[in-house]
Amino acid sequence: SNVAMSLALHVAIAQMLVINCLGVDVTEYRVGIWYPTTPDGVLSMYKPLFEDYLNRAVDSSLNVRFKAVVVDLEPSNLAETLIENKKLDFFFSVAGRIACVERAFDWILLATGRNAVLGAEVGAQSAVIYSLNTNTKIKTIEDFKGKRIGVALIYSPSFFMGKKVLDAHGVHLYKDTEQLVFYGNGYADQLFDVLAEKVDVGITSGTFLFQKYPDQIPYLRFINVINTTWESEPYPFPSSTPLTPAYTLACSPQIPYLVKRAVERALMALDANSPEAQAAGMSNFTTAGR
């Protein structure tokens, strides 16, 4: 609740004031974050989680603070450069980037994020089929025949996942090409055309709209959410591996063990209904590399 969050924030502030008054040294750890949007967009999504939440949730007796910083959006703030200059302690990014720093600097995998869409957990590879909620021509998948459908890259997961669902309802993305508008990487262009009713239906990445355009969600009708599953379990699996195709948090091997474990425990305890989780489009975290 808001009251509980306010109380927790006041407690955290009080603890820090006590620490400052006693002259206890506080170690600041920098959490580098990458996501394909603007620096302000990255911080609006992830600062509440990796700075505000961790500063409340990690045991104050450890005398640590966390600061969220944007990395990898320009050559001057590449993660590798910051690590070499000892200006980065944690790194949250896609599996491929995490693998790079893991191998180059012996960094340690801590936790893999679990995505959420419409309040339900979805995998790293998921898709949504949506329309404008005032578009009276579209209410169910059965209404798609003959309507203009916006699709993503023809080899993208969201394309193939959407194709499978539409095939089952008599709309064939390869045969009914006169219905299709291809957007390549332009998921945002697709959204704007749906909002302007230039296309009737959009098929896009499961988390894209919720993480980048949360203010537009009230204007949309979600007709289907498609998940990648294996034995009824969505990606990333609760028993994660280093190859899980999702965003993962890694840390420097120089981070004290108690701090690493405290961060890991805090992320595992994340409430999917909290503002921090919702801002990041997360339901929870699972232990990485196990």
GIBELGI-V815149 format. One record per residue. N is the residue number from 1. PSI is psi in whole degrees, 0 to 359 (none if undefined). OMEGA is omega as a letter, one per 30 degrees, with the letter a starting at -180 (NA if undefined). D_LAST is the distance of its C-alpha to the last C-alpha in Angstrom with 1 decimal. Layout:
n->[N & N]
psi->[PSI & PSI]
omega->[OMEGA & OMEGA]
d_last->[D_LAST & D_LAST]
This chain:
n->[1 & 2 & 3 & 4 & 5 & 6 & 7 & 8 & 9 & 10 & 11 & 12 & 13 & 14 & 15 & 16 & 17 & 18 & 19 & 20 & 21 & 22 & 23 & 24 & 25 & 26 & 27 & 28 & 29 & 30 & 31 & 32 & 33 & 34 & 35 & 36 & 37 & 38 & 39 & 40 & 41 & 42 & 43 & 44 & 45 & 46 & 47 & 48 & 49 & 50 & 51 & 52 & 53 & 54 & 55 & 56 & 57 & 58 & 59 & 60 & 61 & 62 & 63 & 64 & 65 & 66 & 67 & 68 & 69 & 70 & 71 & 72 & 73 & 74 & 75 & 76 & 77 & 78 & 79 & 80 & 81 & 82 & 83 & 84 & 85 & 86 & 87 & 88 & 89 & 90 & 91 & 92 & 93 & 94 & 95 & 96 & 97 & 98 & 99 & 100 & 101 & 102 & 103 & 104 & 105 & 106 & 107 & 108 & 109 & 110 & 111 & 112 & 113 & 114 & 115 & 116 & 117 & 118 & 119 & 120 & 121 & 122 & 123 & 124 & 125 & 126 & 127 & 128 & 129 & 130 & 131 & 132 & 133 & 134 & 135 & 136 & 137 & 138 & 139 & 140 & 141 & 142 & 143 & 144 & 145 & 146 & 147 & 148 & 149 & 150 & 151 & 152 & 153 & 154 & 155 & 156 & 157 & 158 & 159 & 160 & 161 & 162 & 163 & 164 & 165 & 166 & 167 & 168 & 169 & 170 & 171 & 172 & 173 & 174 & 175 & 176 & 177 & 178 & 179 & 180 & 181 & 182 & 183 & 184 & 185 & 186 & 187 & 188 & 189 & 190 & 191 & 192 & 193 & 194 & 195 & 196 & 197 & 198 & 199 & 200 & 201 & 202 & 203 & 204 & 205 & 206 & 207 & 208 & 209 & 210 & 211 & 212 & 213 & 214 & 215 & 216 & 217 & 218 & 219 & 220 & 221 & 222 & 223 & 224 & 225 & 226 & 227 & 228 & 229 & 230 & 231 & 232 & 233 & 234 & 235 & 236 & 237 & 238 & 239 & 240 & 241 & 242 & 243 & 244 & 245 & 246 & 247 & 248 & 249 & 250 & 251 & 252 & 253 & 254 & 255 & 256 & 257 & 258 & 259 & 260 & 261 & 262 & 263 & 264 & 265 & 266 & 267 & 268 & 269 & 270 & 271 & 272 & 273 & 274 & 275 & 276 & 277 & 278 & 279 & 280 & 281 & 282 & 283 & 284 & 285 & 286 & 287 & 288 & 289 & 290]
psi->[164 & 324 & 316 & 318 & 320 & 318 & 316 & 321 & 317 & 322 & 315 & 318 & 317 & 319 & 319 & 323 & 319 & 315 & 315 & 319 & 324 & 352 & 23 & 133 & 134 & 127 & 127 & 129 & 132 & 126 & 108 & 136 & 135 & 137 & 144 & 72 & 192 & 161 & 317 & 323 & 319 & 313 & 325 & 329 & 316 & 344 & 318 & 327 & 306 & 354 & 296 & 310 & 312 & 324 & 335 & 320 & 332 & 136 & 122 & 340 & 345 & 347 & 51 & 154 & 155 & 139 & 125 & 131 & 150 & 134 & 162 & 8 & 346 & 160 & 330 & 344 & 39 & 142 & 317 & 318 & 316 & 322 & 315 & 327 & 10 & 42 & 14 & 132 & 328 & 155 & 126 & 115 & 186 & 161 & 321 & 318 & 321 & 321 & 324 & 310 & 331 & 314 & 322 & 327 & 9 & 35 & 161 & 131 & 131 & 304 & 142 & 132 & 149 & 121 & 155 & 138 & 129 & 37 & 1 & 146 & 135 & 166 & 174 & 329 & 102 & 170 & 156 & 147 & 125 & 165 & 174 & 134 & 347 & 1 & 102 & 348 & 339 & 118 & 325 & 172 & 331 & 342 & 359 & 335 & 124 & 356 & 161 & 126 & 124 & 126 & 160 & 195 & 136 & 340 & 9 & 155 & 319 & 328 & 309 & 324 & 318 & 321 & 318 & 318 & 316 & 323 & 320 & 346 & 18 & 10 & 117 & 111 & 334 & 325 & 321 & 54 & 339 & 343 & 344 & 144 & 118 & 134 & 0 & 233 & 3 & 61 & 322 & 318 & 321 & 313 & 313 & 326 & 326 & 316 & 327 & 2 & 29 & 332 & 154 & 330 & 142 & 145 & 120 & 176 & 142 & 323 & 351 & 307 & 320 & 330 & 327 & 332 & 54 & 334 & 343 & 348 & 319 & 342 & 0 & 151 & 124 & 116 & 331 & 138 & 123 & 129 & 149 & 122 & 159 & 121 & 45 & 13 & 127 & 149 & 149 & 144 & 147 & 323 & 85 & 165 & 165 & 342 & 6 & 126 & 71 & 174 & 135 & 148 & 129 & 163 & 162 & 145 & 350 & 350 & 130 & 147 & 315 & 327 & 316 & 311 & 325 & 320 & 315 & 314 & 320 & 317 & 322 & 333 & 4 & 132 & 121 & 337 & 0 & 154 & 325 & 316 & 318 & 323 & 323 & 355 & 34 & 147 & 326 & 190 & 155 & 151 & 130 & 149 & 18 & none]
omega->[l & l & a & l & l & l & l & l & l & l & l & l & l & l & l & l & l & l & a & a & a & l & l & l & l & l & l & l & a & a & l & a & l & l & a & l & a & l & l & l & l & a & l & l & a & l & l & a & a & l & a & a & a & l & l & a & a & a & a & a & l & l & l & l & a & l & l & l & a & l & l & l & l & a & a & a & l & a & a & l & a & l & l & l & l & l & l & a & l & a & l & a & l & a & a & l & l & l & l & a & l & a & a & a & a & l & a & l & a & a & l & a & l & a & l & l & l & l & a & a & l & a & l & l & l & a & l & l & a & l & l & a & l & l & a & l & a & l & l & l & l & a & a & a & l & l & a & a & l & a & a & l & a & l & a & l & a & l & a & l & l & l & a & a & a & l & a & a & l & l & a & a & l & a & a & a & l & l & a & l & a & a & a & l & a & l & l & l & l & l & a & l & l & l & a & a & l & l & a & a & l & l & a & l & a & a & a & a & a & a & a & a & a & l & a & a & a & a & a & l & a & a & l & l & a & a & l & a & l & a & l & a & a & l & f & a & l & l & a & l & l & a & l & a & a & l & a & l & l & a & l & l & l & a & l & a & a & l & l & a & l & l & l & a & a & a & l & a & a & l & a & a & a & l & a & l & a & l & a & a & a & l & a & l & l & a & a & l & l & NA]
d_last->[33.1 & 35.0 & 36.6 & 33.4 & 31.9 & 35.3 & 35.3 & 31.8 & 32.9 & 36.1 & 34.3 & 32.0 & 35.2 & 37.0 & 34.4 & 34.5 & 38.3 & 38.3 & 36.0 & 38.4 & 41.4 & 40.3 & 39.6 & 35.9 & 34.1 & 31.3 & 28.6 & 27.9 & 24.6 & 24.8 & 22.2 & 22.8 & 22.5 & 23.3 & 24.4 & 27.2 & 30.0 & 32.5 & 31.6 & 33.1 & 31.1 & 27.8 & 28.9 & 30.2 & 26.8 & 24.4 & 26.6 & 26.8 & 23.1 & 22.2 & 25.5 & 27.4 & 24.6 & 22.7 & 26.1 & 26.8 & 23.5 & 22.5 & 24.6 & 27.9 & 28.4 & 26.0 & 28.7 & 26.5 & 27.2 & 25.2 & 27.0 & 25.9 & 27.3 & 27.5 & 26.4 & 26.8 & 29.7 & 32.2 & 32.6 & 33.4 & 30.1 & 27.5 & 24.3 & 24.8 & 28.3 & 27.4 & 24.7 & 27.3 & 29.8 & 27.4 & 27.8 & 24.2 & 21.5 & 18.8 & 18.5 & 17.7 & 18.2 & 17.4 & 14.6 & 17.3 & 18.7 & 15.5 & 15.0 & 18.6 & 18.3 & 15.1 & 17.0 & 20.4 & 19.8 & 16.6 & 15.2 & 11.9 & 9.5 & 9.8 & 9.9 & 10.6 & 13.9 & 15.1 & 18.7 & 21.7 & 25.1 & 28.1 & 26.2 & 23.8 & 20.2 & 20.0 & 17.7 & 17.4 & 20.1 & 22.8 & 26.5 & 29.5 & 33.1 & 35.5 & 39.2 & 41.5 & 42.1 & 45.9 & 46.0 & 48.0 & 47.7 & 44.0 & 42.7 & 40.7 & 39.4 & 42.8 & 44.5 & 42.8 & 45.3 & 47.5 & 45.8 & 44.3 & 40.5 & 38.6 & 35.6 & 33.1 & 32.5 & 33.3 & 30.1 & 27.8 & 25.4 & 27.6 & 30.6 & 29.3 & 27.9 & 31.2 & 33.2 & 31.7 & 32.8 & 36.1 & 36.9 & 36.7 & 39.3 & 41.7 & 40.9 & 40.1 & 38.8 & 40.1 & 43.4 & 44.3 & 43.9 & 46.9 & 44.8 & 42.0 & 41.6 & 38.9 & 37.4 & 35.2 & 32.9 & 35.3 & 33.4 & 35.5 & 38.7 & 37.7 & 37.3 & 40.6 & 42.4 & 41.2 & 42.5 & 45.8 & 46.0 & 46.3 & 43.7 & 43.2 & 39.5 & 36.4 & 33.1 & 30.4 & 26.7 & 25.4 & 24.7 & 27.4 & 30.3 & 28.6 & 27.2 & 30.2 & 33.1 & 32.6 & 36.4 & 37.2 & 35.1 & 38.2 & 40.2 & 38.0 & 37.8 & 34.4 & 35.3 & 31.9 & 28.2 & 26.3 & 22.6 & 20.3 & 18.8 & 17.4 & 18.4 & 19.7 & 16.4 & 16.6 & 14.5 & 12.1 & 10.5 & 9.5 & 6.3 & 5.7 & 5.4 & 7.6 & 10.5 & 10.5 & 14.2 & 14.5 & 15.3 & 12.8 & 13.8 & 13.6 & 15.8 & 18.1 & 17.4 & 20.7 & 19.6 & 20.1 & 17.3 & 18.9 & 19.2 & 15.6 & 14.6 & 17.6 & 16.7 & 13.2 & 15.0 & 17.8 & 15.9 & 14.2 & 17.8 & 19.3 & 22.1 & 22.2 & 26.0 & 26.3 & 28.2 & 25.3 & 22.9 & 25.8 & 26.8 & 23.5 & 23.1 & 19.9 & 19.3 & 16.3 & 12.9 & 9.4 & 6.6 & 5.7 & 3.8 & 0.0]
